[in-house]
Amino acid sequence: MILFLISLLAAVVAFVVYKSAKQRFSKTEATFALTGFFIAVLITIMQCFTVIPAGAVGVVDFLGNVSDNTLKSGVNMVNPLANVIKFSVKTQEFKEEMNVPSTEGLSVQLEISLLFHLNPENANNIYRTVGEDYANKILLPQFRSVVRGVTAKYEAKALYTSGRDLLSKEIESELNKLVNTRGIVVESAPLRQIILPPGLTVSIEEKLKAEQESQRMQFILLKEKQEADRKRIEAQGISDFQNIIARGLSEQLLKWKGIEATEKLANSQNAKIVVIGSGKDGLPLILNTDK
């Protein structure tokens, strides 16, 4: 705005000097004055345009009256007397190191990041109600409060193990409830590092090892049980097979099979002597000798 007024005043002065020099027939002064006039006019016209960089929006403040419309990225025509405040809508990061309580009352050292961005549609409201330093005035205090409130609901073991993912998502959800309506969008709250008291860390690691060993033994027992079941089923199958065969055998069948075997052996080229078994139920016996 100041540059616009200065350039406008310079253009007026240059024009007056040019007219005066022209009336006095001073060609050199008229040329310099005309050149200055055109330069001042060019600067004045340039003040009617503003460039909003990529990843930003512009808020127009004209003598304390904030426009409801925000300027998009690129070249925008504006009131040269207005002040244009540029807000980044790119993803920004806060990094915090804090001591937070667990549900057991233990103090845990936490390193956490917060990824967020400004909603472009709410940039004018943010400027009107908070100002340019909205992140430190609104987001950061709420972030610290939410982190401590959420971690107080988790055991230290959960913060150290798989519970950290749930913790991160809950922080993101709770923080969005508080700042989303103001135009700030929380993208994520990843936990970078959790440091527990040394004694507690050793205790948790030993407990985790014991749980893993217990799970391994349960797997071994399950595998052995499955193998025992397999052998039991196999033995039952063999027993059933033998019972079926035993029920199907009879004395007449066995004699008939014996006669068939005797005939086949008698017809063999190596069969020399056929001896009939002794007794009533004796089967034929074949003695084979080499030629």
PAZAPA-4460 file (N, C-alpha, C; in steps of 0.05 Angstrom, whole numbers, plus 32768, in hexadecimal, padded with zeros to 4 digits):
% residues 291
    n_x    n_y    n_z   ca_x   ca_y   ca_z    c_x    c_y    c_z   seq   type   mol
   8011   7FE8   8000   8000   8000   8000   8011   8019   8000     1      M     A
   8027   8019   8010   8038   8031   8012   8046   8035   7FF7     2      I     A
   8050   801F   7FEB   805D   8021   7FD1   804A   802C   7FBC     3      L     A
   8031   8024   7FBD   801D   802E   7FAA   801A   804C   7FAD     4      F     A
   8018   8056   7FC5   8014   8072   7FCA   802C   8082   7FC1     5      L     A
   8044   8077   7FC7   805D   8085   7FBF   805F   8087   7FA1     6      I     A
   805A   8070   7F93   805C   8070   7F76   8046   8082   7F69     7      S     A
   802F   8083   7F76   801A   8094   7F6B   8022   80B1   7F6E     8      L     A
   802D   80B8   7F85   8036   80D3   7F8A   804D   80DB   7F77     9      L     A
   805F   80C7   7F73   8075   80CC   7F60   806B   80D1   7F44    10      A     A
   8056   80C2   7F3C   804B   80C6   7F21   803F   80E2   7F1E    11      A     A
   8031   80EB   7F33   8025   8106   7F32   803B   811B   7F30    12      V     A
   8050   8118   7F41   8066   812C   7F41   8074   812C   7F26    13      V     A
   8079   8114   7F1B   8087   8113   7F01   8076   811F   7EEB    14      A     A
   805C   811B   7EED   804A   8127   7ED8   804A   8145   7EDA    15      F     A
   804A   8150   7EF3   804B   816E   7EF7   8065   8179   7EED    16      V     A
   807B   816B   7EF2   8095   8174   7EE9   8097   8174   7ECB    17      V     A
   808B   815F   7EBF   808B   815D   7EA2   807C   8174   7E95    18      Y     A
   8065   817B   7EA0   8055   8191   7E95   8064   81AC   7E98    19      K     A
   8070   81AF   7EB0   807F   81C7   7EB5   8097   81CA   7EA2    20      S     A
   80A5   81B4   7E9E   80BD   81B4   7E8C   80B4   81B9   7E6F    21      A     A
   809E   81AE   7E68   8094   81B1   7E4C   808D   81CE   7E47    22      K     A
   8081   81DC   7E5B   807A   81F8   7E58   8093   8209   7E56    23      Q     A
   80A8   8201   7E64   80C1   8211   7E63   80D3   8208   7E4C    24      R     A
   80C9   81F6   7E3B   80D8   81ED   7E24   80F2   81E0   7E2C    25      F     A
   80F2   81D2   7E43   810A   81C4   7E4C   8106   81A6   7E44    26      S     A
   8113   819F   7E2E   810F   8185   7E23   811B   816F   7E35    27      K     A
   8132   8174   7E40   8140   8160   7E51   8130   815A   7E6A    28      T     A
   8127   816F   7E78   8117   816C   7E90   80FD   815D   7E8A    29      E     A
   80F1   8164   7E73   80D7   8158   7E6B   80DB   813A   7E66    30      A     A
   80F1   8133   7E5A   80F7   8116   7E54   80FA   8106   7E6E    31      T     A
   810A   8111   7E81   810E   8104   7E9A   80F4   8101   7EAA    32      F     A
   80E5   8117   7EAA   80CB   8117   7EB9   80B8   8103   7EAD    33      A     A
   80B7   8101   7E92   80A5   80EE   7E85   80AD   80D1   7E8B    34      L     A
   80C7   80CD   7E8A   80D1   80B2   7E91   80CA   80AA   7EAD    35      T     A
   80CE   80BD   7EC0   80C7   80B8   7EDC   80A9   80B3   7EDF    36      G     A
   8099   80C2   7ED0   807C   80BE   7ED1   8074   80A2   7EC9    37      F     A
   807F   8099   7EB2   8077   807E   7EA9   8080   8068   7EBD    38      F     A
   8098   806C   7EC8   80A2   8058   7EDC   8090   8058   7EF4    39      I     A
   8088   806F   7EFE   8077   8071   7F15   805C   8065   7F10    40      A     A
   8051   806A   7EF7   8037   805F   7EF0   8039   8040   7EEF    41      V     A
   804F   8036   7EE3   8053   8019   7EE1   8053   800C   7EFD    42      L     A
   8062   8018   7F0F   8064   800E   7F2B   8048   800F   7F38    43      I     A
   8039   8024   7F33   801F   8027   7F3E   800C   8011   7F34    44      T     A
   800D   800C   7F1A   7FFC   7FF7   7F0E   8004   7FDB   7F1A    45      I     A
   801E   7FD7   7F1E   8027   7FBD   7F28   801C   7FB8   7F45    46      M     A
   8017   7FCE   7F53   800D   7FCA   7F6E   7FF0   7FC1   7F6F    47      Q     A
   7FE3   7FC1   7F57   7FC7   7FB7   7F55   7FC6   7F99   7F52    48      C     A
   7FDD   7F8C   7F50   7FDF   7F6F   7F4D   7FF0   7F63   7F62    49      F     A
   7FEA   7F4B   7F6A   7FFB   7F3D   7F7D   7FFE   7F20   7F75    50      T     A
   8014   7F14   7F7C   8019   7EF8   7F74   8018   7EE7   7F8D    51      V     A
   8007   7ED3   7F8D   8005   7EC0   7FA3   8014   7EA7   7F9B    52      I     A
   8029   7E9F   7FAA   8039   7E88   7FA2   8029   7E6D   7FA4    53      P     A
   8034   7E59   7F97   8027   7E3E   7F99   8027   7E34   7FB5    54      A     A
   8011   7E27   7FBD   800F   7E1D   7FD8   8008   7E32   7FED    55      G     A
   7FFC   7E48   7FE4   7FF5   7E5E   7FF6   7FDB   7E6B   7FED    56      A     A
   7FCE   7E7A   7FFF   7FB7   7E8A   7FF8   7FBB   7EA6   8004    57      V     A
   7FAC   7EB9   7FF9   7FAF   7ED4   8002   7F96   7EDF   8010    58      G     A
   7F99   7EEC   8026   7F83   7EF9   8034   7F86   7F17   8030    59      V     A
   7F70   7F24   8027   7F70   7F41   8021   7F65   7F50   8039    60      V     A
   7F76   7F62   8043   7F6F   7F73   805A   7F70   7F90   8051    61      D     A
   7F58   7F9C   804E   7F56   7FB8   8045   7F4D   7FC9   805C    62      F     A
   7F61   7FD6   8068   7F5B   7FE9   807E   7F4B   7FDB   8095    63      L     A
   7F53   7FC2   809B   7F46   7FB3   80B1   7F2F   7FA3   80A8    64      G     A
   7F26   7FA6   8090   7F0F   7F96   8085   7F1A   7F7E   8076    65      N     A
   7F16   7F66   8081   7F21   7F4E   8075   7F0D   7F42   8062    66      V     A
   7F16   7F3E   8049   7F04   7F33   8035   7EFD   7F16   803B    67      S     A
   7EE5   7F0E   8033   7EDC   7EF2   8037   7EE7   7EE0   8022    68      D     A
   7EF2   7EEB   800D   7EFD   7EDA   7FF7   7F1B   7EDA   7FF9    69      N     A
   7F27   7EC3   7FF7   7F44   7EC1   7FF7   7F4F   7EC0   7FDB    70      T     A
   7F68   7EC9   7FD8   7F75   7EC9   7FBE   7F83   7EAF   7FB9    71      L     A
   7F7F   7EA3   7FA1   7F8C   7E8A   7F9A   7FA8   7E8E   7F90    72      K     A
   7FB6   7E78   7F8C   7FD2   7E79   7F82   7FD2   7E85   7F66    73      S     A
   7FE6   7E96   7F60   7FE8   7EA3   7F46   7FE6   7EC1   7F49    74      G     A
   7FE1   7ECE   7F32   7FDF   7EEC   7F31   7FC2   7EF4   7F37    75      V     A
   7FBF   7F06   7F4A   7FA4   7F10   7F51   7FA4   7F2E   7F51    76      N     A
   7F8D   7F39   7F48   7F8A   7F56   7F48   7F7D   7F5E   7F62    77      M     A
   7F89   7F72   7F70   7F80   7F79   7F8A   7F7F   7F98   7F8C    78      V     A
   7F72   7FA1   7FA1   7F71   7FBD   7FA8   7F8E   7FC5   7FB0    79      N     A
   7F9A   7FD8   7FA3   7FB6   7FDE   7FAA   7FB9   7FEA   7FC6    80      P     A
   7FA3   7FF3   7FD2   7FA5   7FFE   7FED   7FA1   7FE8   8002    81      L     A
   7F9B   7FCF   7FF9   7F96   7FB9   800C   7FB0   7FAA   8012    82      A     A
   7FB0   7F9E   8029   7FC6   7F8E   8032   7FC0   7F70   802D    83      N     A
   7FD2   7F62   801F   7FCD   7F46   8019   7FE0   7F35   802A    84      V     A
   7FD3   7F24   803B   7FE3   7F12   804D   7FE2   7EF6   8041    85      I     A
   7FF9   7EEB   803D   7FFC   7ED0   8031   7FFD   7EBB   8046    86      K     A
   7FEC   7EA6   8043   7FEC   7E8F   8056   7FF3   7E76   8046    87      F     A
   8006   7E66   8051   800D   7E4D   8045   7FF8   7E38   804B    88      S     A
   7FF1   7E29   8036   7FDE   7E12   803A   7FEC   7DF8   8035    89      V     A
   8007   7DF9   8035   8017   7DE0   8033   8017   7DD1   804D    90      K     A
   801F   7DB8   804C   8022   7DA8   8065   8039   7DB3   8075    91      T     A
   8033   7DB8   808F   8047   7DC2   80A1   804B   7DAD   80B8    92      Q     A
   8062   7DB0   80C6   8068   7D9C   80DB   8071   7DAB   80F4    93      E     A
   8066   7DA0   810A   806F   7DA7   8125   807E   7D8F   8130    94      F     A
   8094   7D94   813D   80A2   7D7E   814B   80A3   7D86   8169    95      K     A
   809A   7D73   8179   8099   7D78   8196   80A6   7D62   81A6    96      E     A
   80B4   7D69   81BB   80BE   7D56   81CE   80B2   7D5E   81E9    97      E     A
   80A4   7D4B   81F5   8096   7D50   820E   8095   7D38   8220    98      M     A
   8092   7D3D   823A   808E   7D28   824D   8070   7D25   8252    99      N     A
   8066   7D0D   824D   8049   7D08   824F   8044   7CF2   8263   100      V     A
   802C   7CF2   8270   8026   7CDD   8284   8019   7CC5   8276   101      P     A
   801D   7CAE   8282   800F   7C96   827A   7FF8   7C91   828E   102      S     A
   7FE8   7C7C   8288   7FD1   7C77   829A   7FDB   7C6D   82B5   103      T     A
   7FF4   7C63   82B7   7FFE   7C5A   82D2   800A   7C72   82E1   104      E     A
   800B   7C89   82D4   8017   7CA1   82E1   8035   7CA3   82DB   105      G     A
   8040   7C93   82C9   805C   7C95   82C3   8061   7CAC   82AF   106      L     A
   8078   7CB7   82B0   8080   7CCD   829E   808F   7CC1   8287   107      S     A
   8085   7CC6   826F   8090   7CBB   8256   809A   7CD2   8245   108      V     A
   80B2   7CD0   823B   80BD   7CE5   8229   80B4   7CDE   820C   109      Q     A
   80A8   7CF2   8200   809B   7CED   81E6   80A6   7D01   81D1   110      L     A
   80AD   7CF7   81BA   80B4   7D07   81A3   809F   7D03   818D   111      E     A
   8091   7D18   8186   807A   7D15   8174   807A   7D2C   8160   112      I     A
   8070   7D26   8148   806D   7D3A   8133   804F   7D3F   812E   113      S     A
   8049   7D56   8124   802E   7D5D   811C   802E   7D68   8100   114      L     A
   8020   7D5B   80EE   801E   7D64   80D2   8002   7D71   80CE   115      L     A
   8002   7D89   80C4   7FE8   7D97   80C1   7FEA   7DAB   80A9   116      F     A
   7FD3   7DB5   80A1   7FD3   7DCA   808D   7FBA   7DDC   8092   117      H     A
   7FBB   7DF3   8086   7FA5   7E06   8089   7F90   7E02   8073   118      L     A
   7F77   7E01   807B   7F62   7E00   8067   7F60   7E1A   8058   119      N     A
   7F64   7E1A   803D   7F64   7E34   802F   7F4B   7E44   8032   120      P     A
   7F34   7E36   8035   7F1B   7E45   8037   7F18   7E54   8051   121      E     A
   7F28   7E4D   8065   7F26   7E59   807F   7F3C   7E6C   8086   122      N     A
   7F4D   7E72   8072   7F64   7E83   8077   7F5B   7E9F   8081   123      A     A
   7F45   7EAA   8075   7F3C   7EC5   807D   7F32   7EC5   8099   124      N     A
   7F24   7EAF   80A1   7F1A   7EAE   80BD   7F31   7EAB   80D1   125      N     A
   7F46   7E9C   80C9   7F5D   7E99   80DB   7F6B   7EB4   80DF   126      I     A
   7F6E   7EC3   80C9   7F7B   7EDD   80CB   7F6A   7EF1   80DB   127      Y     A
   7F4F   7EEF   80D7   7F3D   7F02   80E5   7F3B   7EFC   8103   128      R     A
   7F3C   7EE2   810B   7F38   7EDB   8127   7F51   7ED5   8137   129      T     A
   7F66   7ECD   8128   7F7F   7EC5   8136   7F97   7ED5   812D   130      V     A
   7F9B   7ED5   8113   7FB2   7EE3   8109   7FC5   7ED0   80FA   131      G     A
   7FDB   7EDA   80F1   7FEE   7ECA   80E1   7FFB   7EB4   80F2   132      E     A
   7FFF   7EB8   810B   800C   7EA4   811C   7FF8   7E91   8128   133      D     A
   7FE6   7E87   8118   7FD0   7E76   8122   7FDA   7E5B   812D   134      Y     A
   7FF0   7E51   8121   7FF9   7E36   8129   8003   7E36   8146   135      A     A
   8012   7E4B   814D   801C   7E4C   8169   8007   7E54   817D   136      N     A
   7FF2   7E63   8173   7FDE   7E6D   8186   7FC7   7E58   818A   137      K     A
   7FC1   7E49   8175   7FAA   7E36   8177   7FB3   7E19   8178   138      I     A
   7FC3   7E12   8164   7FC8   7DF6   815F   7FDB   7DEA   8174   139      L     A
   7FF2   7DF7   8179   8006   7DEC   818B   7FFC   7DE8   81A7   140      L     A
   7FEE   7DFB   81B4   7FE4   7DF5   81CF   7FD0   7DDE   81D0   141      P     A
   7FBE   7DDD   81BC   7FAB   7DC7   81BB   7FB9   7DAD   81B7   142      Q     A
   7FCD   7DAD   81A6   7FDC   7D94   81A0   7FE9   7D89   81B9   143      F     A
   7FF6   7D9A   81C9   8003   7D91   81E1   7FEF   7D86   81F5   144      R     A
   7FD8   7D94   81F7   7FC3   7D8B   820A   7FB8   7D70   8202   145      S     A
   7FB2   7D6D   81E8   7FA6   7D54   81DF   7FB9   7D3C   81E2   146      V     A
   7FD3   7D41   81DC   7FE7   7D2B   81DF   7FE8   7D21   81FC   147      V     A
   7FE9   7D33   820F   7FEA   7D2B   822B   7FD0   7D1E   8234   148      R     A
   7FB9   7D27   822A   7FA0   7D1B   8231   7F9D   7CFF   8226   149      G     A
   7FA6   7CFB   820E   7FA3   7CE1   8201   7FB7   7CCC   820D   150      V     A
   7FD0   7CD4   8211   7FE3   7CC1   821C   7FDC   7CB8   8238   151      T     A
   7FCE   7CC9   8247   7FC6   7CC2   8263   7FB2   7CAB   8263   152      A     A
   7FA7   7CA4   824C   7F94   7C8D   824A   7FA1   7C73   8242   153      K     A
   7FBB   7C74   823C   7FCA   7C5D   8233   7FDE   7C54   8247   154      Y     A
   7FE3   7C3A   8249   7FF8   7C30   825A   8013   7C35   824C   155      E     A
   8028   7C36   825C   8043   7C3B   8251   804A   7C25   823D   156      A     A
   8042   7C0C   8242   8048   7BF6   8230   803B   7BFB   8215   157      K     A
   8023   7C05   8214   8015   7C0A   81FB   8023   7C20   81EB   158      A     A
   802E   7C34   81F9   803D   7C49   81EB   8057   7C3E   81DF   159      L     A
   8061   7C29   81EB   807B   7C1D   81E2   8077   7C09   81CC   160      Y     A
   805F   7BFE   81CA   805B   7BE8   81B7   8046   7BF1   81A2   161      T     A
   8035   7BDF   819A   8022   7BE4   8184   800E   7BFA   8189   162      S     A
   800A   7C01   81A3   7FF6   7C15   81A9   7FFD   7C31   81A0   163      G     A
   8015   7C35   8196   801D   7C50   818D   800E   7C58   8174   164      R     A
   8006   7C45   8163   7FF6   7C4C   814C   7FDA   7C56   8154   165      D     A
   7FCE   7C49   8167   7FB4   7C52   8171   7FB6   7C6D   817E   166      L     A
   7FCC   7C71   818D   7FD1   7C8A   819A   7FD3   7CA1   8186   167      L     A
   7FE2   7C9C   8171   7FE5   7CB0   815C   7FCB   7CB8   814F   168      S     A
   7FBB   7CA4   8148   7FA1   7CA9   813B   7F8E   7CB7   814D   169      K     A
   7F8F   7CB1   8167   7F7D   7CBE   817A   7F84   7CDB   817E   170      E     A
   7F9E   7CE1   817F   7FA7   7CFD   8181   7F9E   7D0D   8168   171      I     A
   7FA1   7D01   8151   7F98   7D0E   8138   7F7A   7D14   8139   172      E     A
   7F6B   7D00   8142   7F4E   7D03   8142   7F45   7D18   8156   173      S     A
   7F50   7D17   816E   7F48   7D2A   8183   7F50   7D47   817C   174      E     A
   7F68   7D4A   8170   7F71   7D64   8169   7F60   7D70   8153   175      L     A
   7F59   7D5F   8140   7F48   7D69   8129   7F2D   7D74   8134   176      N     A
   7F22   7D67   8148   7F09   7D71   8153   7F0B   7D8D   815E   177      K     A
   7F23   7D94   8168   7F27   7DAE   8174   7F2E   7DC4   8161   178      L     A
   7F3D   7DBE   814C   7F48   7DD3   813B   7F3C   7DD2   811E   179      V     A
   7F2E   7DBD   8117   7F24   7DBB   80FC   7F10   7DD1   80F6   180      N     A
   7F00   7DD8   8109   7EEC   7DED   8105   7EF9   7E09   8102   181      T     A
   7F11   7E0C   810B   7F1F   7E25   8108   7F2D   7E27   80ED   182      R     A
   7F2E   7E11   80DE   7F3A   7E12   80C3   7F55   7E05   80C2   183      G     A
   7F5D   7DF6   80D7   7F76   7DE7   80D7   7F71   7DCA   80D4   184      I     A
   7F7E   7DBD   80C2   7F7A   7DA0   80BD   7F92   7D91   80C6   185      V     A
   7F8E   7D7F   80D9   7FA4   7D6E   80E3   7FA6   7D55   80D2   186      V     A
   7FBD   7D50   80C6   7FC1   7D39   80B4   7FC9   7D20   80C3   187      E     A
   7FDC   7D22   80D5   7FE5   7D0B   80E5   7FF6   7D15   80FC   188      S     A
   7FF9   7D03   8110   800A   7D09   8127   801C   7CF1   812C   189      A     A
   8030   7CED   811B   8042   7CD5   811F   8054   7CD8   8137   190      P     A
   8057   7CC1   8145   8069   7CC0   815C   8085   7CB9   8152   191      L     A
   8098   7CCA   8157   80B3   7CC5   814E   80C3   7CB5   8161   192      R     A
   80BF   7CB9   817B   80CF   7CAA   818F   80C1   7CAB   81AA   193      Q     A
   80C1   7C94   81B8   80B6   7C93   81D3   80CC   7C88   81E6   194      I     A
   80D3   7C97   81FA   80E8   7C8E   820D   80DB   7C89   8228   195      I     A
   80DC   7C70   8231   80D2   7C69   824B   80E8   7C69   8260   196      L     A
   80E1   7C69   827A   80F6   7C66   828F   8105   7C4C   828A   197      P     A
   8120   7C4B   828E   8130   7C34   8287   8126   7C1A   8294   198      P     A
   811F   7C1A   82AD   8116   7C02   82BA   80FC   7BF7   82AE   199      G     A
   80EA   7C09   82A7   80D1   7C01   829B   80D5   7BF6   827F   200      L     A
   80E8   7C01   8270   80EE   7BF6   8255   80F8   7BD9   8257   201      T     A
   810A   7BD4   826A   8114   7BB8   826D   80FD   7BA6   8275   202      V     A
   80EC   7BAE   8287   80D6   7B9E   8290   80C3   7B98   8279   203      S     A
   80BD   7BAC   8269   80AA   7BA8   8252   80B7   7B94   823E   204      I     A
   80D1   7B97   8239   80DE   7B86   8225   80DE   7B69   822F   205      E     A
   80E3   7B65   8249   80E3   7B4A   8254   80C7   7B3E   8252   206      E     A
   80B3   7B4E   8258   8097   7B45   8256   8090   7B3D   8239   207      K     A
   8099   7B4D   8226   8093   7B48   820A   80A1   7B2E   8202   208      L     A
   80BA   7B29   820B   80C8   7B10   8205   80B9   7AF8   8211   209      K     A
   80AF   7AFB   8229   80A0   7AE6   8236   8086   7AE0   8226   210      A     A
   8079   7AF5   821D   8060   7AF1   820E   8066   7AE3   81F3   211      E     A
   807C   7AEB   81E7   8084   7ADE   81CD   808B   7AC1   81D2   212      Q     A
   8098   7ABA   81E8   809F   7A9F   81EE   8086   7A8E   81F3   213      E     A
   8073   7A9B   8202   805A   7A8D   8207   804B   7A87   81ED   214      S     A
   804A   7A9B   81DC   803D   7A96   81C2   804B   7A80   81B2   215      Q     A
   8066   7A7F   81B3   8075   7A6A   81A5   806E   7A4F   81B0   216      R     A
   806C   7A4D   81CB   8065   7A33   81D7   8049   7A2B   81D0   217      M     A
   8037   7A3E   81CF   801B   7A37   81C7   801A   7A2D   81AA   218      Q     A
   802B   7A38   8199   802C   7A2F   817E   8037   7A12   817C   219      F     A
   804C   7A0D   818C   8058   79F2   818D   8043   79DE   8197   220      I     A
   8035   79E5   81AD   8021   79D3   81B8   800A   79CE   81A3   221      L     A
   8002   79E2   8196   7FED   79DF   8181   7FF7   79CD   816B   222      L     A
   8010   79D0   8163   801B   79BF   814E   801C   79A2   8157   223      K     A
   8025   799D   816F   8026   7982   817A   800B   7976   817C   224      E     A
   7FF7   7986   8184   7FDC   797B   8186   7FD1   7974   816A   225      K     A
   7FD7   7984   8157   7FCF   797E   813B   7FDC   7964   8131   226      Q     A
   7FF6   7961   8138   8004   7948   8130   7FF8   7930   813E   227      E     A
   7FF1   7933   8158   7FE5   791C   8166   7FCA   7915   815A   228      A     A
   7FBB   792A   8153   7FA1   7925   8146   7FA4   7916   812C   229      D     A
   7FB9   791F   811D   7FBE   7912   8103   7FC4   78F4   8106   230      R     A
   7FD6   78EE   811A   7FDD   78D2   811F   7FC5   78C2   8128   231      K     A
   7FB5   78CE   8139   7F9D   78C0   8143   7F8A   78BA   812C   232      R     A
   7F87   78CD   811A   7F75   78C8   8103   7F81   78B2   80F1   233      I     A
   7F9B   78B3   80ED   7FA8   789F   80DD   7FA5   7883   80E9   234      E     A
   7FA9   7881   8103   7FA7   7867   8111   7F8A   785D   810F   235      A     A
   7F77   786F   8112   7F5B   7867   8110   7F54   785D   80F4   236      Q     A
   7F60   786A   80E0   7F5C   7861   80C5   7F67   7845   80C0   237      G     A
   7F7F   7840   80CA   7F8B   7825   80C8   7F7A   7810   80D6   238      I     A
   7F70   7817   80EE   7F5F   7805   80FD   7F45   77FF   80EE   239      S     A
   7F39   7813   80E3   7F20   780F   80D3   7F25   77FE   80BB   240      D     A
   7F3C   7802   80AE   7F43   77F2   8096   7F46   77D5   809E   241      F     A
   7F54   77D0   80B4   7F58   77B4   80BD   7F3E   77A7   80C4   242      Q     A
   7F2C   77B5   80D1   7F12   77AA   80D8   7F02   77A3   80C0   243      N     A
   7F03   77B4   80AB   7EF4   77AF   8093   7EFE   7796   8085   244      I     A
   7F19   7794   8084   7F25   777C   8077   7F1E   7763   8086   245      I     A
   7F20   7765   80A2   7F1A   774D   80B2   7EFE   7743   80AF   246      A     A
   7EEB   7756   80AC   7ECF   774E   80A8   7ECB   7742   808C   247      R     A
   7EDB   7749   8079   7ED7   773F   805E   7EE4   7725   8059   248      G     A
   7EF6   771B   806A   7F04   7702   8066   7EF3   76EA   8071   249      L     A
   7EF4   76D4   8063   7EE6   76BB   806C   7EF8   76A3   8066   250      S     A
   7EF2   768C   8072   7F02   7674   806F   7F02   766B   8051   251      E     A
   7EEA   766C   8044   7EE9   7663   8029   7EF9   7675   8016   252      Q     A
   7EF9   7690   801C   7F09   76A2   800C   7F26   769D   800E   253      L     A
   7F2F   7698   8027   7F4C   7692   802B   7F54   7679   801D   254      L     A
   7F43   7664   801E   7F4A   764B   8010   7F4B   764F   7FF1   255      K     A
   7F38   765F   7FE7   7F38   7664   7FCA   7F51   7674   7FC2   256      W     A
   7F59   7687   7FD2   7F71   7697   7FCC   7F89   7685   7FCC   257      K     A
   7F8A   7671   7FDF   7FA0   765E   7FE1   7FA2   764D   7FC8   258      G     A
   7F8B   7644   7FBF   7F8A   7633   7FA7   7F94   7643   7F8E   259      I     A
   7F8B   765C   7F8C   7F94   766D   7F76   7FB2   7670   7F76   260      E     A
   7FBD   7675   7F8E   7FDA   7679   7F90   7FE9   765F   7F89   261      A     A
   7FDE   7648   7F91   7FEB   762E   7F8A   7FEB   762A   7F6C   262      T     A
   7FD5   7630   7F5F   7FD4   762D   7F42   7FE8   763E   7F34   263      E     A
   7FEA   7657   7F3C   7FFD   7669   7F30   801A   7660   7F34   264      K     A
   8020   7655   7F4C   803B   764C   7F51   8041   7632   7F42   265      L     A
   802C   7622   7F3F   8030   7608   7F30   8035   760D   7F13   266      A     A
   8029   7622   7F08   802D   7628   7EEC   8047   7637   7EE7   267      N     A
   8055   763F   7EFC   806E   764D   7EF8   8084   763A   7EEE   268      S     A
   8096   7644   7EDE   80AC   7633   7ED3   80BF   7629   7EE8   269      Q     A
   80C0   7637   7EFF   80D3   762F   7F14   80C6   761C   7F28   270      N     A
   80AC   7617   7F25   809F   7605   7F38   80A5   75E8   7F32   271      A     A
   80B0   75DA   7F45   80B8   75BE   7F41   80A7   75AA   7F51   272      K     A
   80A1   75B2   7F6A   8093   759F   7F7B   807B   75AE   7F88   273      I     A
   8064   75A2   7F88   804D   75AD   7F95   8045   759A   7FAB   274      V     A
   8046   75A4   7FC4   8040   7593   7FDB   8025   759E   7FE7   275      V     A
   8012   758C   7FEA   7FF9   7593   7FF5   7FFC   7595   8013   276      I     A
   7FF1   75AB   801F   7FF3   75AF   803C   7FE5   7599   804B   277      G     A
   7FF0   7593   8062   7FE4   757E   8073   7FCD   7589   8083   278      S     A
   7FBD   7578   808C   7FA6   7580   809C   7F8E   7587   808B   279      G     A
   7F78   758B   8099   7F5F   7591   808B   7F60   75AD   807F   280      K     A
   7F6C   75C0   808D   7F6C   75DB   8083   7F87   75E3   8077   281      D     A
   7F98   75D0   8073   7FB3   75D6   8069   7FB1   75E0   804C   282      G     A
   7FC0   75F4   8047   7FC1   75FF   802B   7FD8   75F2   801C   283      L     A
   7FD7   75F2   8002   7FED   75E6   7FF2   8006   75F6   7FF7   284      P     A
   801C   75E9   7FF7   8037   75F4   7FFB   8047   75EE   7FE2   285      L     A
   8053   7602   7FD6   8063   75FF   7FBE   8080   7602   7FC4   286      I     A
   8090   75EF   7FBD   80AE   75F0   7FC0   80BA   75F6   7FA5   287      L     A
   80C7   760C   7FA3   80D3   7613   7F89   80F1   760E   7F8B   288      N     A
   80FC   7602   7F76   8119   75FE   7F75   8122   7608   7F5A   289      T     A
   813A   7612   7F5A   8145   761C   7F41   814B   7606   7F2E   290      D     A
   8149   760B   7F14   814F   75F7   7EFF   816D   75F2   7F00   291      K     A
***
